[in-house]
Amino acid sequence: MTIPVSTGARGFRNRLLPIFQAGNRIVINSAGLFVYNGPPTFGNLIINLSFAGGSDKYGNTYLAGINQYGPANPSTSHVQIYNGDISFYGAHTNAIPGFIGEANGPTDCALIMQSGQDNAQNAEYLTLNGSGATPKAIFSQPGITISNALGNRQLEVQSNSALFGTARAGISLTDTDGKVAEAYVDTFGQLHTPEAFQTDINVEASNQIAPPGAGGSGSKYYSTSGHMQSRSGQTGIGGDTNSYDTEAVRVFLGNDGPSQSNVANAVVSDGTTSLQHHVGIGTYKITALIGINAEVAAGIINVGMFGPGVSTGGFSGEVLDNAPTTNENWSTGALPTQSYTQTNIGRTTKIRFEGIITFTAAGNVNIQTRTSNVADTYHVRAGSYIEFCPVVAV
């Protein structure tokens, strides 16, 4: 260590500290602190702490702040802490460094991590904990890729990439078998999935105030009243712009029912399934087909549809036996019933109900049968069914 003595103003003797050298590796002088990898010489400066950049007396160029240099090429491979940023310089030609900080990024961001830029390549950066007028939780340019250790499962998020056909924002998922699933947003703000979409739970369509527009060629599924509807595509390119009801539920008998001779109404059943289902307040189109096989003919068979209160609408009721002889009627503002005299032992008579009705209360709608004579015996055939389709006003 060398401490020269000088004479200051008014005769005071001042001690100056131009250089401090310890262990032949550390030098402290008026320019800062310098650490060398061995005796100080050109090419082995590894750390400096300086107020400003410059060159030491051995020809090593150094930067302002706290810097750690790589052994191969100190001028291009180092880490710098300066002005609130941590910058990373690699061995690139005409490179812009990567950095962690705020000063070099958008003004509304709290923390930025940016990769370096090599020649004309675009720098990529990630912003965390954004704030300001346009807050960002995570922002990347042009994208983020997250992979597992083997690199065979991958999530890629792109803000402006031809990965999805043209320059779009989207997400790409890659699994271990190399299968890729994508989702991206088009210029109309619509989400696209080029492959089939599958969910292990359900997809819920929230009620909208009005049906969607009819633009485009594809069908649009939506709900305005709790029931799923479909809006046809644009006229002339595959559609007619109409809205269609899409829901239906069917209940059917898988087996013939047991032999019956009941004189009081009983819900049709095969012992496992009954021809009935719940409806809510609203309008439904209901279709039913019941086959009844005559065993002993001694009276009149009555078949009817029963359920909660109704208001408007009507039903067609039709009996078609194997003669064939048709017996039809129409029920307005009421659920239908039909009756016929049982004949043609061993043959099946069909009863068909079809209509649209509005229910004023919720409850079960079912098909019931009875005979007028206990000596009558019959059974309902497998395949008999009742179908419910909610009707939504267009």
Secondary structure, 3 states (H helix, E strand, C coil): CECCEEECHHHCEEECCCEEEECCCEEEECCEEEEECCCCCCCCEEEEEECCCEECCCCCEECCEEEEECCCCCCCCEEEEECCEEEEECCCCCCECEEEECCCCCCCCCEEEECCECCCCCCCEEEECCCCCCCCCEEEECEEEEECCCCCCEEEEEEEEHHHCCCEEEEEEECCCCCEEEEEECCCCCEECCCCCCCCCCCCCCECCCCCCCCCCCCEEEECCCCEEEECCCECCCECCCEEECCCEEEECCCCCCCECCCCCEECECCCCECEEEECCEEEEEEEEEEEEEEECCCEEEEEEECCCEEEEEEEEEEECCCCCEEEEEEECCCCEEEEECCCCCCEEEEEEEEEEEECCCEEEEEEEEECCCCCEEEECCCCEEEEEECCCC
